[in-house]
Amino acid sequence: MTKIKSTLTVLLLALFVSGCGFRFVYNHLDWWTNWYLDDYVTLDKQQQKIFDIEFEQLHLWHRETQLPAYAEQIKQLKVAINQQINEQQVRDNLTQFVQHWQNFLIAAEPKLQPLAYSLTNEQKQQLLAAIKEQNQERIDDDEDFTEQEWLAERADDQKDQLKDWFGKLTAEQKAQVTLLSSHYQRTFTSRMAYRQRWTHQFADVLNGNLAEHQYKFEFYRLFVNGSSLRDEAFNAIIDHNSQVFASVFVYMVTTANDKQRKRINKKLDKVIGDLEYLITDD
């Protein structure tokens, strides 16, 4: 289930990534989701049939109700950028994207909950083993980075993202973005502690032989309100990093030259065009 969530998170983030294949990915999201799902649990024929039907309905709901909301937000963001957006507006946009994701979780939960409830013991253990393996892989990968190496990579990633949207950065912009990015705080330890808490509680729900009404309650709590398991330290880091991103973004907007401003407007128009195309392309 977490992989499905991650897949659709990527879909939302794709709005801010240069992706000429965004239309293709969205229109074939059923294939992509099944492909990722296979890495976590093997459904039987009846479960797969139910999943395909429910996903098609969810996809249609998302196309009809959520894509228009994304398009409207991007249009308003474009206006704000061209009127010298401020840091609070950037943070408000980030909050709005989180709310879009929450809306999706609320819509997806009643469709995925019965499927999770139908899993056999073997399927449950397969799913939990895959989630734990993914968590361990992330831990192993992170061990390769010192704090300074992480900050350097974070700064490089930030500059690459900005380059994609604004075009080539000036030497002064590169230096300032590197400086501002040095204020990012590493979330890995807190994030993995949160993921492991979530995984542990999800395992308890799957293996608990709970009555169906109790199972529904616990599944909803973890699937829709799972972020409540974050501790205060993690939430504080997320809030801090949002502020850092806002300062970086506002800096780029306020220092953008005519060529850079033209590029970001063109990129935003492309995103809006893609969304409007997908809204009607059913």
Secondary structure as GFF3:
##gff-version 3
##sequence-region A 1 282
A	DSSP	alpha_helix	2	13	.	.	.	ID=ss1
A	DSSP	three_ten_helix	14	16	.	.	.	ID=ss2
A	DSSP	alpha_helix	22	27	.	.	.	ID=ss3
A	DSSP	alpha_helix	29	37	.	.	.	ID=ss4
A	DSSP	alpha_helix	45	61	.	.	.	ID=ss5
A	DSSP	pi_helix	62	66	.	.	.	ID=ss6
A	DSSP	alpha_helix	67	82	.	.	.	ID=ss7
A	DSSP	alpha_helix	87	117	.	.	.	ID=ss8
A	DSSP	alpha_helix	121	142	.	.	.	ID=ss9
A	DSSP	alpha_helix	147	166	.	.	.	ID=ss10
A	DSSP	alpha_helix	171	181	.	.	.	ID=ss11
A	DSSP	alpha_helix	188	207	.	.	.	ID=ss12
A	DSSP	alpha_helix	212	225	.	.	.	ID=ss13
A	DSSP	three_ten_helix	226	229	.	.	.	ID=ss14
A	DSSP	alpha_helix	232	255	.	.	.	ID=ss15
A	DSSP	alpha_helix	258	280	.	.	.	ID=ss16
###
